[in-house]
Amino acid sequence: MLDYNKSFIEVQFPVSRISKESYKERKANLGQTLTGLGKWWGRKPLVMVRAALLGTLLPVSDNYNKDREIFLKIMTMDEKGLWLRKYKNISKKELWQLTTEEEKRKYFREGSTSKKPKYPKGMSRDNKKEMKVELQKIAFGRLSYDDKLSYCKRPEEVKLTDDNEWEIINNHLETDASSLQELIQELGKKRFGHIPKVGDCFSGGGSIPFEAARMGAEAFGSDLNPIAALLTWASLNIAGASGQKIEQLKEFQKKVYDEANKQIKEWGIEHNENGHRANSYLYCSEVECPECGYQVPLASSWYIGKGTKTIVLLNDNGKNAFDFKIIQNADKNQINKSKELETISGDKLVCPHCKNKSPISSIRGDKKVNGNIEYGLEKWSKKNVINNEAIFQERLFAIQYIDNNDNKYYRAPNEHDLLNEKKVENLLFERYDELKNIGYIPDDKIVEGYNTDQLIRERGWQYWHHLFNPRQLLINSLLLKKTNILSNNKKEMIIGLLGVNKCCDYNSKLSHWNSSGANEKVEHTFYNQSLNSFFVYGSRSLRMLENSWFFNINNYNIDTSSKVCPMDARNLKYSHDIWITDPPYADAVNYHELSEFFLAWDKQFLKKAFPEWYTDSKRVLAVKGTGQSFNESMIEIYKNLADNMPKNGYQIVMFTHQDVKVWSELTMILWSAGLKVSSAWNISTETESAGLKSGNYVKGTVLLVLQKQTSDDFAFQDEVYDEIQIEVRKMIDSMKGIDYKDIPDFTDADYLLASYAAALKVLTGYGEIDGIDIDYWLSGDRNEESPVEKLIKKARDVANSYLIPEEFEKNHWFELSNAERFFIRGLELEMNNEHTIGAYQELAKGFGVKEYKTMFHNFEANNVRLKTPSEYKMSYLENEFNEKDFNGSLLRHLLVAIFESAKNDSTNSGRTYLKGVFNQSQDYWYKKPLMREILTFISKIEMVDHMEHWHEEAKYAKLLREALKNEGV
């Protein structure tokens, strides 16, 4: 019997597989579906959106395992789905490793070895092909889920068309679908009476509306920011266009580029006297040394090409300045010489002439007045394109050319190059007013803010055109002008704007030069979430901008209706069955400020394409940060969304914070908005790429599932706590009951998260709880713990108490310290192939363990693992037993005993060590049952394939356990 009063995602969610699929999508880089359209921050993986929406629409039956099987089948995450997605062959050598001896005799030629496996001779082509497929299938079935994914396309890249699979799906769901789109529409009609309507009022880069529409739902996307609305519109109407339409748009892109290229060639501003075309131009800031008056070019490194061993040397020209000398394929002495000529060290200018060091802040003229810093740079005026009065001048010091054989080379600018620079300036100034008045060049003032203040403070730039040099302004505006003149419809205008935005990202004074061996190119402005000025930056020629202009479009034809607009979420009047949102909760990204970089270029032409849209960032209305005004805005927005959904509607709120305080605040916000929590799931989206962040720079995404809160019930806190205990245990039992043993979906972090969700579910199920004044707790920053926070922490403690490894008796488990239990449960995570930072951090929070880094051999994203006994050796060890400190704990001494046993190939060494620690006291005999349980647990690791680094010591743990067991009393 199917129950449409509940949804699959309320009861279960295969978080492990969805996390792995999300990670795979993240690692696709340019292969990701929407990222090619333009820069936006914090896009969520499409596969996660797909899973969330499908999970919300699917009903629940009395057979949870069957429900899960059907979910995975639709998502192509079951065995047949993975085989459908497999597009790469497993190599012959790997096939050999994955087959049994009997299979080797069947599928390989006699005399084959692991180094040279060979297929049998004398088979027909068809038989050989059939045999290879059979062998691939056998081997593929033996791979772990992670390993299988390396041979598979993403779920979005395949279509499930197998009639037998659809028959199984339809029989269970009582539907008659033969595609994902048909199924979604049928499920919507069964649940809501019509095709499901899915909305997102923080649409950002458009992931949620795009995926909802692609799945067959009617999609709505809005965002306060018009650049976000532009990207959302593009995701639905360009990435969602047919192949034929994309070809037409590519023709338009080519037409614009060819026209611009023709003009650049006519101007002759990118070719040198040999007819070679420039690829990149390198500029540096130049200041007057306050000690000797020399004009000093600024660079923290003059090593501009590590692959080509290209360096810059400074030669005193006798005119109180320096000339540049470029050397390619430099030798070691020349490279060292260039290092000696570096003119920036930390935050100081180092003058190559007088050798004095001067703080950059003093050159700017910064000073302290009454304890506050007053920044001394004079601000550029609106009319400045070049500011000859500025303290920081700019100077071209190198050009990367491409010769007629496509070989790249560098040279310092000669007279011809400098004449080209002058020609660029003249061309720009001749037409500057016209370009500015039509909107081809931005002239908006930079509004002060957290990120934008940096530009004003460090360079004195206060208008957006100040962020571009004359060459960049001329090329970027040329592309925009040609787009406007040649476009005949909205899609052509938008694809042109997206191309201009990408070119601006890669062609501004904030575009740093990447000197690494594999690159040596101009990088993009938004390599992180800031607006950073550089002493050395790069400028791309039109040829080098080709990849930015002809950006990657991965299209999927969408034929359901959708609507997009810029709008304040507080004013939405559109009703939807399901709202999926990723709000800027405690977000570090100032979207409104960063997006103004693009908006300055786009605004006139956005207005032309969308006359009904506003074209400013609505910075004043932006929901940002934390605190009282933020909380009030969030309540207003989510109350509005709750009002604009049916009684049986759902909301899914995504956020990336797992701190209990943040959870408690979000709980109170959503509760105040008239919503109740049904469940919560944590999807890990970690990647190894750290960018400029350090420490725990990666987080999972929590999916919080919500419905309308209709209860007026009142409860006391002690009653609520009793209910929370019951709900936590019930939820954990339910999750354990449906978990796969071979591919566990739930880790300790998921069980702890479930305890949070259980607390929220109970709390938000009441209209009022005695002693919880939501208005008070959300009205300002409080240093004390709120009652909600206390209840969530209690729920976490209940979960920790309830999760006991099967090797331990309950009373023995609680004899261990929190740190010991953390280590043991951490090993459980490893056994389940969990290596993400977030999982271990959440576990540590659950046990209240703050000092744990020394327990780990590796603490990098997706490579986290604990130390083995031989990696620990005797480090961080207290000689005597001390149950209050992990380094003196029973577990820590047992790890040493295992190490000693393995090192000396004798359990006598281990037992002798333990007796020495306990000094033959009664404690030794009293603790032996617990020691045996710990050793039994560790010995299990010998059978865990992916924990080879533990196998030898796990074997000795088993031997030591037997020795302790057989030891006389």
WORARA-V967138 format. One record per residue. N is the residue number from 1. RES is the residue in one small letter. OMEGA is omega in whole degrees, -180 to 180 (NA if undefined). D_CENTER is the distance of its C-alpha to the mean C-alpha in Angstrom with 2 decimals. Layout:
n = {N,N}
res = {RES,RES}
omega = {OMEGA,OMEGA}
d_center = {D_CENTER,D_CENTER}
//
This chain:
n = {1,2,3,4,5,6,7,8,9,10,11,12,13,14,15,16,17,18,19,20,21,22,23,24,25,26,27,28,29,30,31,32,33,34,35,36,37,38,39,40,41,42,43,44,45,46,47,48,49,50,51,52,53,54,55,56,57,58,59,60,61,62,63,64,65,66,67,68,69,70,71,72,73,74,75,76,77,78,79,80,81,82,83,84,85,86,87,88,89,90,91,92,93,94,95,96,97,98,99,100,101,102,103,104,105,106,107,108,109,110,111,112,113,114,115,116,117,118,119,120,121,122,123,124,125,126,127,128,129,130,131,132,133,134,135,136,137,138,139,140,141,142,143,144,145,146,147,148,149,150,151,152,153,154,155,156,157,158,159,160,161,162,163,164,165,166,167,168,169,170,171,172,173,174,175,176,177,178,179,180,181,182,183,184,185,186,187,188,189,190,191,192,193,194,195,196,197,198,199,200,201,202,203,204,205,206,207,208,209,210,211,212,213,214,215,216,217,218,219,220,221,222,223,224,225,226,227,228,229,230,231,232,233,234,235,236,237,238,239,240,241,242,243,244,245,246,247,248,249,250,251,252,253,254,255,256,257,258,259,260,261,262,263,264,265,266,267,268,269,270,271,272,273,274,275,276,277,278,279,280,281,282,283,284,285,286,287,288,289,290,291,292,293,294,295,296,297,298,299,300,301,302,303,304,305,306,307,308,309,310,311,312,313,314,315,316,317,318,319,320,321,322,323,324,325,326,327,328,329,330,331,332,333,334,335,336,337,338,339,340,341,342,343,344,345,346,347,348,349,350,351,352,353,354,355,356,357,358,359,360,361,362,363,364,365,366,367,368,369,370,371,372,373,374,375,376,377,378,379,380,381,382,383,384,385,386,387,388,389,390,391,392,393,394,395,396,397,398,399,400,401,402,403,404,405,406,407,408,409,410,411,412,413,414,415,416,417,418,419,420,421,422,423,424,425,426,427,428,429,430,431,432,433,434,435,436,437,438,439,440,441,442,443,444,445,446,447,448,449,450,451,452,453,454,455,456,457,458,459,460,461,462,463,464,465,466,467,468,469,470,471,472,473,474,475,476,477,478,479,480,481,482,483,484,485,486,487,488,489,490,491,492,493,494,495,496,497,498,499,500,501,502,503,504,505,506,507,508,509,510,511,512,513,514,515,516,517,518,519,520,521,522,523,524,525,526,527,528,529,530,531,532,533,534,535,536,537,538,539,540,541,542,543,544,545,546,547,548,549,550,551,552,553,554,555,556,557,558,559,560,561,562,563,564,565,566,567,568,569,570,571,572,573,574,575,576,577,578,579,580,581,582,583,584,585,586,587,588,589,590,591,592,593,594,595,596,597,598,599,600,601,602,603,604,605,606,607,608,609,610,611,612,613,614,615,616,617,618,619,620,621,622,623,624,625,626,627,628,629,630,631,632,633,634,635,636,637,638,639,640,641,642,643,644,645,646,647,648,649,650,651,652,653,654,655,656,657,658,659,660,661,662,663,664,665,666,667,668,669,670,671,672,673,674,675,676,677,678,679,680,681,682,683,684,685,686,687,688,689,690,691,692,693,694,695,696,697,698,699,700,701,702,703,704,705,706,707,708,709,710,711,712,713,714,715,716,717,718,719,720,721,722,723,724,725,726,727,728,729,730,731,732,733,734,735,736,737,738,739,740,741,742,743,744,745,746,747,748,749,750,751,752,753,754,755,756,757,758,759,760,761,762,763,764,765,766,767,768,769,770,771,772,773,774,775,776,777,778,779,780,781,782,783,784,785,786,787,788,789,790,791,792,793,794,795,796,797,798,799,800,801,802,803,804,805,806,807,808,809,810,811,812,813,814,815,816,817,818,819,820,821,822,823,824,825,826,827,828,829,830,831,832,833,834,835,836,837,838,839,840,841,842,843,844,845,846,847,848,849,850,851,852,853,854,855,856,857,858,859,860,861,862,863,864,865,866,867,868,869,870,871,872,873,874,875,876,877,878,879,880,881,882,883,884,885,886,887,888,889,890,891,892,893,894,895,896,897,898,899,900,901,902,903,904,905,906,907,908,909,910,911,912,913,914,915,916,917,918,919,920,921,922,923,924,925,926,927,928,929,930,931,932,933,934,935,936,937,938,939,940,941,942,943,944,945,946,947,948,949,950,951,952,953,954,955,956,957,958,959,960,961,962,963,964,965,966,967,968,969}
res = {m,l,d,y,n,k,s,f,i,e,v,q,f,p,v,s,r,i,s,k,e,s,y,k,e,r,k,a,n,l,g,q,t,l,t,g,l,g,k,w,w,g,r,k,p,l,v,m,v,r,a,a,l,l,g,t,l,l,p,v,s,d,n,y,n,k,d,r,e,i,f,l,k,i,m,t,m,d,e,k,g,l,w,l,r,k,y,k,n,i,s,k,k,e,l,w,q,l,t,t,e,e,e,k,r,k,y,f,r,e,g,s,t,s,k,k,p,k,y,p,k,g,m,s,r,d,n,k,k,e,m,k,v,e,l,q,k,i,a,f,g,r,l,s,y,d,d,k,l,s,y,c,k,r,p,e,e,v,k,l,t,d,d,n,e,w,e,i,i,n,n,h,l,e,t,d,a,s,s,l,q,e,l,i,q,e,l,g,k,k,r,f,g,h,i,p,k,v,g,d,c,f,s,g,g,g,s,i,p,f,e,a,a,r,m,g,a,e,a,f,g,s,d,l,n,p,i,a,a,l,l,t,w,a,s,l,n,i,a,g,a,s,g,q,k,i,e,q,l,k,e,f,q,k,k,v,y,d,e,a,n,k,q,i,k,e,w,g,i,e,h,n,e,n,g,h,r,a,n,s,y,l,y,c,s,e,v,e,c,p,e,c,g,y,q,v,p,l,a,s,s,w,y,i,g,k,g,t,k,t,i,v,l,l,n,d,n,g,k,n,a,f,d,f,k,i,i,q,n,a,d,k,n,q,i,n,k,s,k,e,l,e,t,i,s,g,d,k,l,v,c,p,h,c,k,n,k,s,p,i,s,s,i,r,g,d,k,k,v,n,g,n,i,e,y,g,l,e,k,w,s,k,k,n,v,i,n,n,e,a,i,f,q,e,r,l,f,a,i,q,y,i,d,n,n,d,n,k,y,y,r,a,p,n,e,h,d,l,l,n,e,k,k,v,e,n,l,l,f,e,r,y,d,e,l,k,n,i,g,y,i,p,d,d,k,i,v,e,g,y,n,t,d,q,l,i,r,e,r,g,w,q,y,w,h,h,l,f,n,p,r,q,l,l,i,n,s,l,l,l,k,k,t,n,i,l,s,n,n,k,k,e,m,i,i,g,l,l,g,v,n,k,c,c,d,y,n,s,k,l,s,h,w,n,s,s,g,a,n,e,k,v,e,h,t,f,y,n,q,s,l,n,s,f,f,v,y,g,s,r,s,l,r,m,l,e,n,s,w,f,f,n,i,n,n,y,n,i,d,t,s,s,k,v,c,p,m,d,a,r,n,l,k,y,s,h,d,i,w,i,t,d,p,p,y,a,d,a,v,n,y,h,e,l,s,e,f,f,l,a,w,d,k,q,f,l,k,k,a,f,p,e,w,y,t,d,s,k,r,v,l,a,v,k,g,t,g,q,s,f,n,e,s,m,i,e,i,y,k,n,l,a,d,n,m,p,k,n,g,y,q,i,v,m,f,t,h,q,d,v,k,v,w,s,e,l,t,m,i,l,w,s,a,g,l,k,v,s,s,a,w,n,i,s,t,e,t,e,s,a,g,l,k,s,g,n,y,v,k,g,t,v,l,l,v,l,q,k,q,t,s,d,d,f,a,f,q,d,e,v,y,d,e,i,q,i,e,v,r,k,m,i,d,s,m,k,g,i,d,y,k,d,i,p,d,f,t,d,a,d,y,l,l,a,s,y,a,a,a,l,k,v,l,t,g,y,g,e,i,d,g,i,d,i,d,y,w,l,s,g,d,r,n,e,e,s,p,v,e,k,l,i,k,k,a,r,d,v,a,n,s,y,l,i,p,e,e,f,e,k,n,h,w,f,e,l,s,n,a,e,r,f,f,i,r,g,l,e,l,e,m,n,n,e,h,t,i,g,a,y,q,e,l,a,k,g,f,g,v,k,e,y,k,t,m,f,h,n,f,e,a,n,n,v,r,l,k,t,p,s,e,y,k,m,s,y,l,e,n,e,f,n,e,k,d,f,n,g,s,l,l,r,h,l,l,v,a,i,f,e,s,a,k,n,d,s,t,n,s,g,r,t,y,l,k,g,v,f,n,q,s,q,d,y,w,y,k,k,p,l,m,r,e,i,l,t,f,i,s,k,i,e,m,v,d,h,m,e,h,w,h,e,e,a,k,y,a,k,l,l,r,e,a,l,k,n,e,g,v}
omega = {-179,-179,179,173,177,176,-179,-175,175,-172,-178,179,-177,-170,-178,-178,-179,176,-180,179,178,179,179,180,179,-176,-179,179,-178,179,177,-170,-170,-172,-180,-176,-179,-175,164,-171,172,175,177,-180,-178,-178,177,177,180,-179,-179,-178,178,-180,179,-177,-177,176,179,175,177,178,-175,-180,178,177,-179,179,-179,178,-178,179,180,-179,-173,177,174,-175,-179,178,179,178,176,-177,-178,179,179,178,172,-176,-179,-179,179,177,179,-179,-173,-177,178,179,180,179,177,179,-177,-169,-178,-179,177,-179,177,175,179,179,-179,175,-179,178,-180,176,171,179,175,-179,-179,180,180,179,180,179,-180,178,179,-180,176,-177,179,-177,-179,180,-177,179,173,-180,180,-178,177,-177,-179,178,-171,166,175,-180,-178,-175,179,175,177,-177,-177,-178,-180,179,179,177,178,-180,-177,179,-179,-173,-178,180,179,-175,175,176,179,-178,179,-179,-179,-178,177,179,178,-180,179,-176,-173,-180,180,174,-174,178,-175,-178,176,-177,172,-163,175,-179,172,-176,-173,177,-179,-176,178,-180,-179,180,177,179,171,-170,175,177,175,177,177,-174,-178,176,175,178,177,-179,178,178,-180,180,-178,-171,175,174,179,-178,178,178,-180,-180,179,178,178,179,177,176,179,178,-179,-180,180,-178,-179,179,180,-179,178,-180,179,180,178,178,179,-174,-178,-180,177,-176,178,-179,179,-176,179,175,-177,176,180,-179,174,172,179,179,176,177,-177,-178,-173,176,177,171,-172,174,-172,174,176,175,175,177,-169,179,-174,176,-179,-178,-179,-180,175,172,178,177,177,-177,178,-180,-178,-179,-177,170,-177,173,-179,176,174,-177,-177,176,-174,-179,180,178,178,179,180,178,179,-177,178,-172,174,176,-174,179,-177,169,175,-176,180,-178,-176,177,179,177,-179,178,178,-180,180,176,177,-177,178,177,179,177,-179,176,180,179,172,-176,-166,-177,174,-176,176,177,-178,-176,-178,165,167,-179,-177,179,-175,177,179,174,179,-175,174,-178,178,175,174,-180,173,-178,-175,177,179,174,180,174,180,168,173,-178,175,-176,-180,-180,-179,174,175,178,180,179,177,-180,-179,179,-180,-176,179,-174,-172,-177,179,180,-179,-176,179,180,179,175,-179,173,177,176,176,180,-178,179,-176,-179,-174,177,-178,-179,-179,-176,-172,-176,-178,180,-180,171,-173,-180,178,-178,-177,177,-176,-180,180,178,-178,-178,-178,-179,177,178,180,180,180,176,-177,-177,-172,-176,-179,180,-175,-177,178,178,-176,-180,175,178,179,177,178,179,180,178,178,179,-178,-175,176,177,178,179,-174,179,179,-175,-174,-171,-176,-172,-174,-177,177,-180,-175,-178,-172,174,170,-172,-176,172,-173,174,-177,174,174,176,-179,176,-178,170,178,179,-179,179,-176,-179,178,-178,178,-174,-175,176,174,-171,174,-175,179,-179,174,-177,179,178,179,174,171,-176,173,-176,179,-175,-179,177,-179,-179,178,-178,-177,173,175,-174,176,-172,180,-175,-179,-173,180,-176,176,-174,-175,-180,-175,-177,178,174,-180,-176,179,179,-167,-160,-178,-172,169,180,179,-179,-177,-177,-177,-178,167,-174,169,-171,-178,-175,-177,-176,-175,177,-174,173,178,178,-171,-177,177,-180,180,179,-179,179,-179,-179,-175,172,178,178,178,178,-178,171,-178,-180,-180,-180,-179,167,171,179,178,171,-169,-177,-179,177,-176,180,179,177,-176,179,180,177,-177,177,-177,177,179,-179,179,-180,176,-177,176,179,177,-179,-179,178,180,179,-174,169,-179,-174,-175,-176,180,-178,177,-180,-178,-175,-176,180,170,175,178,173,-180,-177,-173,172,179,177,-175,-175,172,-174,179,178,172,-175,-180,176,-179,180,178,179,-180,179,-179,-177,179,-179,180,-178,179,178,180,-179,179,-178,-177,-177,174,179,-177,176,-177,180,-172,174,178,180,180,178,177,177,178,178,175,-178,179,178,-179,-179,179,-177,-174,176,-179,175,-179,176,-177,175,178,179,-174,-178,-179,-174,180,-174,179,178,180,179,-179,178,177,177,179,179,180,-179,178,178,177,178,178,179,178,-180,-180,179,-173,-178,-178,177,-172,-180,-172,168,-173,-177,178,-179,-177,170,-180,176,178,-179,178,179,176,-179,-178,179,174,176,176,177,179,179,178,177,178,-177,-178,-177,-175,-178,-178,178,179,177,179,178,-178,180,-180,-180,-177,-179,-177,-175,-177,178,-171,173,180,180,177,-177,176,177,-175,171,-179,178,171,177,-178,176,176,-171,-178,-177,179,-172,170,-175,-177,178,179,-172,-179,-177,-178,-176,175,-174,178,-179,-179,179,176,177,177,180,177,180,-180,180,-179,-178,-176,-180,-179,178,177,179,179,-179,179,179,-177,180,178,-180,-177,176,178,180,179,180,-178,-177,-179,-176,-175,178,179,177,-178,179,178,-179,176,180,-178,-177,177,-173,-180,-177,-179,-172,-174,178,-178,-179,179,-167,-177,-177,174,177,180,174,180,180,179,177,-179,179,179,-178,-175,-177,-180,178,NA}
d_center = {39.60,36.46,35.44,33.73,33.91,30.93,27.79,26.14,22.96,25.30,26.77,24.22,20.82,19.92,16.71,16.80,17.07,14.56,11.96,13.13,13.15,9.60,8.71,11.42,10.26,6.90,9.50,11.88,10.85,13.93,14.91,12.42,14.84,14.03,12.10,15.56,17.13,15.82,13.45,11.67,9.03,6.47,7.56,7.66,8.57,12.30,13.54,12.53,14.37,17.17,17.62,17.73,20.27,22.31,22.41,23.69,26.36,27.64,30.67,31.56,34.58,36.60,35.05,31.48,31.15,32.26,29.82,26.97,28.50,28.68,25.10,23.91,26.53,25.38,21.73,23.20,21.78,25.32,27.42,28.94,25.73,24.17,27.44,27.26,23.80,25.04,25.67,26.00,29.02,29.10,31.17,34.79,34.30,31.53,33.75,36.52,34.49,33.48,37.05,39.98,43.27,44.88,42.15,42.42,46.12,45.48,42.73,43.49,46.63,48.94,48.36,44.59,42.61,38.99,39.03,40.90,40.54,42.56,43.08,46.65,49.14,51.42,49.03,49.03,45.97,45.17,45.70,43.54,40.71,41.09,41.18,37.98,36.10,37.62,36.60,33.00,32.89,34.37,32.01,28.87,29.93,30.02,26.48,23.86,21.23,18.63,21.27,22.22,18.80,19.26,22.32,20.99,19.73,17.09,18.88,18.69,20.60,23.67,26.22,28.05,31.69,33.63,36.45,36.85,33.26,33.68,36.99,35.43,32.77,35.47,37.94,35.63,34.36,37.73,36.24,37.34,34.23,33.61,30.13,26.90,27.86,31.34,30.15,27.78,30.71,33.18,31.09,30.76,34.53,35.27,33.13,33.61,36.49,34.64,31.64,28.67,27.43,23.75,22.59,19.64,20.71,17.34,16.49,14.40,13.43,15.46,13.42,15.65,19.01,18.49,17.84,20.63,22.98,22.28,23.12,26.38,25.99,27.12,24.12,24.04,21.42,22.06,20.52,22.48,21.12,22.93,20.33,17.89,20.96,21.62,18.26,18.74,22.31,21.35,18.97,21.97,24.76,23.64,20.94,23.22,26.39,28.77,29.05,32.29,30.87,28.06,30.83,32.73,29.81,29.36,33.10,32.69,29.98,32.42,35.29,33.62,32.51,35.99,37.71,35.65,36.22,39.92,40.13,38.42,40.90,43.80,42.86,42.63,39.98,37.73,40.47,42.49,46.21,45.68,43.85,40.51,37.46,34.92,31.32,30.02,31.69,30.94,32.02,32.45,33.57,37.14,38.98,42.49,43.00,44.61,46.86,48.39,47.50,45.89,43.11,40.19,37.19,34.01,31.58,30.01,30.44,32.77,31.32,29.81,29.53,28.91,29.31,32.50,33.57,34.12,35.14,36.71,39.92,41.52,45.27,47.42,49.16,51.93,50.95,48.89,45.76,44.05,43.76,41.01,41.63,39.04,39.47,37.71,37.85,38.71,40.26,39.38,41.94,40.69,37.06,38.36,40.44,37.45,35.74,38.92,38.63,35.17,35.78,32.84,32.56,30.14,31.13,34.59,36.44,38.46,41.43,42.58,46.07,46.97,44.26,43.70,40.33,39.56,36.62,34.59,34.86,38.66,38.62,36.71,39.37,37.22,39.38,39.42,41.55,42.19,39.13,36.79,35.57,36.98,35.31,38.01,36.74,38.70,36.60,36.79,38.73,37.81,40.22,38.62,36.87,38.19,39.36,42.15,42.71,39.21,38.94,36.02,37.37,35.45,36.81,36.13,36.41,35.23,34.82,33.29,35.62,35.81,39.34,41.13,39.93,36.23,36.23,34.26,36.08,35.92,38.78,39.60,40.67,44.36,46.73,45.69,41.98,42.90,45.09,42.17,40.17,43.19,43.47,39.87,40.74,43.97,42.40,39.84,42.47,44.90,42.64,40.41,42.02,41.93,38.22,37.38,39.62,38.23,34.61,33.71,32.99,31.32,33.55,31.78,31.84,28.65,28.52,28.07,24.91,22.50,20.89,23.88,26.39,25.15,26.51,29.80,30.16,29.43,31.07,33.06,31.30,31.69,31.47,28.60,30.85,31.20,27.70,29.18,32.16,35.04,33.92,30.44,32.07,34.59,32.23,29.57,32.41,34.22,31.38,31.16,34.96,35.24,32.60,34.64,37.95,37.07,34.91,36.97,34.57,31.46,29.11,30.51,30.12,26.47,25.51,27.42,25.64,22.20,23.65,25.09,21.84,20.16,23.31,23.29,19.74,21.13,24.60,24.97,26.27,22.73,21.91,22.19,23.95,22.27,25.17,23.61,25.77,23.63,22.89,25.41,24.18,23.17,19.44,17.86,18.25,14.70,13.18,11.98,12.58,16.31,19.54,20.86,24.38,25.49,28.95,28.28,26.53,26.80,28.11,27.78,30.83,30.80,30.78,27.62,26.00,26.79,23.30,21.89,24.70,24.68,20.99,19.59,20.47,19.66,22.01,23.05,26.27,25.98,29.38,28.87,29.45,26.79,26.97,24.78,25.80,24.81,26.01,25.96,24.86,27.90,30.18,28.89,31.82,30.31,30.61,28.10,28.18,24.52,22.14,18.41,16.63,13.48,15.53,14.86,15.87,16.32,13.62,13.67,13.19,16.67,16.09,19.87,20.59,18.10,18.93,22.60,22.22,22.07,24.33,27.06,27.43,26.95,28.94,32.35,31.18,28.87,32.06,33.97,31.61,31.16,34.29,33.40,30.09,30.02,28.43,27.62,24.42,26.32,25.02,27.59,26.37,22.63,21.37,19.77,19.71,21.73,25.46,28.32,27.83,24.18,25.32,28.17,26.06,23.71,26.87,28.42,25.53,25.10,28.87,29.12,26.70,28.72,31.86,30.53,30.02,32.76,33.92,32.26,29.00,25.55,22.58,19.09,17.16,13.45,12.44,10.44,13.57,15.85,18.62,21.94,23.01,20.06,20.76,24.41,23.93,21.79,24.45,27.19,25.59,25.22,28.62,30.22,28.86,30.84,28.17,28.21,25.57,26.06,23.25,19.75,17.28,14.19,11.60,9.52,6.12,6.31,6.71,9.64,8.73,9.60,10.52,12.99,11.82,13.92,14.61,12.30,9.23,7.03,8.02,8.94,9.59,13.35,15.36,18.62,21.45,24.27,27.74,30.54,32.36,36.07,37.73,40.17,40.66,41.18,40.53,41.09,38.36,40.16,40.35,36.65,35.93,38.17,36.35,32.94,34.29,35.51,32.34,30.12,32.44,32.75,29.01,28.61,31.68,30.41,27.05,29.04,31.47,29.08,26.86,27.29,28.80,27.80,24.11,23.55,21.03,21.31,20.79,22.27,19.11,19.49,23.16,22.64,20.24,23.00,25.45,23.61,23.65,27.31,28.20,26.60,28.34,31.66,31.27,30.27,32.95,35.62,36.85,37.69,37.63,40.26,39.19,35.75,36.01,32.67,33.83,34.70,31.42,29.32,31.76,30.53,28.90,30.69,30.96,32.37,30.78,31.04,32.80,29.71,27.76,30.73,30.86,27.18,27.82,30.97,29.14,26.83,30.04,31.61,28.78,29.05,32.77,32.56,30.25,32.72,32.51,35.42,37.16,37.91,40.61,39.50,41.89,40.90,37.16,37.85,39.92,36.77,34.99,31.50,30.23,32.02,30.63,27.09,27.75,29.29,26.61,24.03,26.07,25.89,22.10,22.55,25.21,22.86,20.50,17.89,16.31,13.15,13.60,13.11,15.96,18.35,17.72,18.39,21.42,22.66,22.58,24.50,27.18,27.20,26.69,25.55,26.62,25.04,23.48,26.83,26.64,23.77,24.29,20.60,17.83,14.90,11.61,12.83,16.28,17.61,21.32,24.49,27.53,30.43,33.98,34.70,31.60,32.68,36.34,38.21,35.60,34.90,37.90,40.56,43.88,44.98,43.58,41.64,39.84,38.19,36.22,33.99,35.54,38.94,38.05,39.54,36.34,35.98,39.63,39.24,36.51,39.09,41.75,39.66,39.08,42.84,43.81,41.67,42.74,46.41,46.22,48.05,47.19,50.18,48.11,45.47,48.14,50.05,46.97,46.32,50.00,49.99,47.11,48.83,52.28,53.76,53.39,53.37,49.58,49.25,50.99,49.47,45.89,46.58,45.51,42.12,41.89,42.62,39.90,37.30,38.60,38.62,34.94,34.10,36.42,34.34,31.69,34.24,33.56,29.74,29.15,25.76,27.17,29.82,29.62,31.18,33.80,36.72,36.38,35.81,39.13,40.83,39.44,41.29,44.42,44.35,44.04,47.11,48.97,48.40,49.42,52.63,53.52,56.73,56.95}
//
